[in-house]
Amino acid sequence: MTCPDDGTLRAWMDDEPSGGRPGGGPYADTAILDEHLAGCDSCQERTARLHRTAGLAAPALALLAPLRLPTATEVEAARVRLVEPQLTDPQRSGATVARTATDTSRRRSVRLRWSTRPLAGAAALVLGVAVLASPAGRSAAADFLAQFRSEQLAVVAIDDQDVAALEELRQLGTVSGDQAAFEAEPVSSPRAAARQAGFAVVTPDLALLPPGVRRTPRVQVSRPSEVRFTFDRDRAQRWYQSRGEQPVLPDRFDGSSLVISVPSAVTLEYPAADGTPGLIVGQARTVQAVAEGGVTLEEMRAFLLDLPGLSESTRSQLESIGDWRSTLPLPVPADEIAWESTTIDGGEAFLLSDGSGLLNAAVWQRDGFIYGVGGQADIEVVRDVAASLR
Amino acid sequence: MVAVAGHIGSHADPVTSRFDDVFRTNYAPLYGLTYRLLGDRGETEDTLQEVFIKLAREAVIDRPDHEVSAWLRRACLNAGYNRLRSRLRAEQHVEEAGRLAFAERTGDEVGPLFGVLRREQQAAVRRALQALPERQRACLLLRHAGYSYAEIAATLEVALGSVGVLLARGEQTFRDTYQAQEGTS
């Protein structure tokens, strides 16, 4: 009997019918194929080869999957977006409808929302630091200049709703700062990075890096910089008016600023064989913030926690941070990244994992530095590399 | 302005509830498939809108569910390929202008670290997939999006017995190309 072709074997591997493929002949019957395979070395070898090939393709293709599928609510919203222009226009009959520029701009605004997410990230930092201030036990004198210095981290799970709420926050003022400072600059070695950053740069035990990752890192340094968010009454007013809403920003917020000192950071990137970043080790000094102008940090915090739009879950997570003067909230999209707390080298740390399970990271703060290790490695590898930093 | 005659909007009409049912049942799985091809949330949503608008005009909507689903998957893959082709042209244009950084777009920013890693890895996988003939590429995407051989055969309009062959050849070509990228960056 002639041997089955690759397609028949491939279908057999998936426990799928080969559909009586021409040339598949009798092998459409799985029992006959099983029997043949048991006695045919050549077919066993081919099956093993097909397994290896499929085994390489599967995890690579898994990377293309979306982190999550749309929820029933989102599907319904998409359906309404499609149907709504027709339902709301009495001029149009049910049988013939027209797609107009309105609909195009609607879709464009949906796109815009996603492409502005990095900016929302900056706003999250503003909010995150601002809400650190809590009113409890503060003296009135100290309110003129409230200071914050991060000494530990806390994960705050956020959702799409919060991202939208934070985008709205941007409408209430202006962000200024030295954007160029965020551009990391390549340097030749960890030692060169240390000279530039002004602190000793830690490196991992190279024996612990994942297999296939190069041992020579690409090293980058970013300069320290300052980001300033200044409340602007006129801008806020215009924005509320455009939405037909009552202004909620108190007048005395006008001109007050939240000033965040973004620290100098060093990243060591150990590339995978294909040139993608295999594992990244990051180190930065602590984040600091001060309030300037007539409004205190706790007043800013109270206002921001009252933002309509902010989810109840996020609000209560932020309110429950006890040591507000020194705890940096780490906003994490709950539906896209899983996290747990752990200890690294005796200190508290957070392990983060994306939906595919292929990317893992650890972040923690110790002795005046924030550290991060992450990449295409098992969570145990990430943890071991993190513990080995010296 | 494009006139669309069809099933959308006449909500008292039984055909509209048919459209709504089809939309609700198929949207999420089609999103999963199309996103694999495009890797961009906004573009995926736009593509699905186009495809469902097209569906409203087609007689196929009155066919049995599995035929409608197969038609939708085929339409999404074709629309996705078209977008990829025009994106490729746009990126070449952007590259010439020396602004390569803007060419790599993604809809899901999940923090700077994950964002960079995922983008680069996804780009490597997509480059390897580009080397495959369209049918093999579609076969791989469909299989890894969880569709059965029968559903794949219906989508690609091929015999059931050809799916295993397409898949085996597709995986082999993918593996060769993907591994050939090693050492280059």
Interface residues (C-beta under 8 A of the other chain):
Chain A: D5 D6 G7 T8 L9 R10 A11 D14 E16 P17 S18 G19 G20 R21 P22 G24 L50 T53 A54 L56 A57 A58 A60 L61 A62 L63 L64 A65 P66 L67 L69 P70 A72 V75 E76 A78 R79 R81 L82 V83 Q86 L87 R92 S93 G94 A95 T96 V97 A98 R99 T100 R107 V110 R111 W114 S115 R117 P118 G121 P271 A273 D274 G275 T276 P277 I280 G282 V332 P333 E336 I337 L352 D354 L358 L359 A361 G372 G374 G375 Q376
Chain B: M1 V2 A3 V4 A5 G6 I8 G9 S10 H11 A12 D13 T16 D20 F23 R24 Y27 A28 P29 Y31 G32 Y35 R36 L37 G39 R41 G42 E43 T44 E45 D46 L48 Q49 F52 I53 R105 G107 D108 E109 V110 G111 P112 L113 F114 V116 L117 R118 E120 Q121 Q122 A124 V125 R126 A128 L140 L141 R143 H144 A145 S148 Y149 A150 A153 A159 L160 G161 S162 V163 G164 V165 L166 L167 A168 R169 E171 Q172 F174 R175 Y178 Q179 Q181 E182 G183 T184 S185
